[in-house]
């Protein structure tokens, strides 16, 4: 009898795993199809502009001159020697470097877009793993599906911008940390450190995340592992990241260029992203401020100006900074149109009924998901017995909440452009489903306890 029950249990488990694998495969295929079709059918208006032009210049100058420079003219005219700079961190240009074997910029861009589409699809699988460890199979399927059909995540692939690569790397890094929290394997902690370092080289805002992670480790890991685990993360992180700092010191005479930090603080200091409330300045208030050049000339100047504005108009600026998360998670791109960062001449989101339906659905549920994610991030810190969670699940929930809070805090201080919230959209979805999962789990346990008490 016992053997029969065991075999029946194993059969049921095998069937469940097969169903999960089938659903995951279908979701991955859907996500890959949506991404590849978008890449093939989208026509961008001037793809090599602003940030994209600089990233392209860095990659080609490395190929043509062996110099890390954002000067696009030295790409067009190879007889001109580029001057090195450190305005942009090297993570994304290094990713672009292998694609610079072709001299045709149009072919270069297309190749990058298709590889980004594949990376974006792989992100779905990592998100499923993260969801599976915290909110069960059904929850994981839901968050993987939301990630697969997210218009923002899909449209990122058609730009020569950091967001697709960064989404993949940061989600992978978080998944490695979650796995390391469970297994406590040295190799996984080290790999997480290397991955976070690469993420910081793609988006410098992540460089301070490791500090929060170490604090997290000291608060929640075992006493005998705190220092060792911290070193296993910190040493790989700083070993990789310091290569960039040493390069800057040797080539330029300074560790880092403060220009991006200055711009982030400067662009985020205007209430409601408008200069003096002028509607026509929305999204680009600094272009209308006659004092912009002076404010952005140094880090001291921009901090002094922010402090002055808080002193002269404290209520207005306090409300603005506290309301920044609403702008950070806004559906429409503030410096863009809809879910597009740069304008497009043609897109399946304007012609395909499937894409139009998905876009409408995701836009409708977007505010609900954001609200639920905030709630999930807060309740993750409740005592684990209140959430019907074991220690492992509680650690995972709090890690995701910490990561979420870190990104929100960074963009409260700086410029909360919605574009920057897209890479943490997978974490948004997981945290949004977390309260629902907890509620269902608690209800089931109470029903089970009631049945046992009644002897049913």
Secondary structure, 3 states (H helix, E strand, C coil): CHHHHHHHHHHHHHHHHHHHHHHHHHHHHHHHHHHHHHHHHCEECCCCCHHHHHHHHHHHHHHHHCCCCCCCHHHHCCCCCCCCCCCCCCHHHHHHHHHHHCCCHHHHHHHHHHHHHHHHHHHHHHHHHHHHHHHHHHHHHHHHHHHHHCHHHHHHHHCCCCHHHHHHHHHHHHHHHHHHHHHCCHHHHHHHHHHHHHHHHHCHHHHHHHHHHHHHHHHHCCHHHHHHHHHHHHHHHHHHHHHHHHHHHHHHCCCCCCHHHHHHHHHCCCHHHCCCCCHHHCCCHHHCCCCHHHHCCCHHHHHHHHHHHHHHCHHHHHHHHHHHHHHHCCCCCCCCECCECCCEEECHHHCCHHHHHHHHHHHHHHHHHHHHHHHHHHHCCCCCCCCCCCHHHHHHHHHHHHHHHHHHHHHHHCCCCHHHHHHHHHHHHHHHHHHHHHHHHHHHHHHHHHHHHHCC
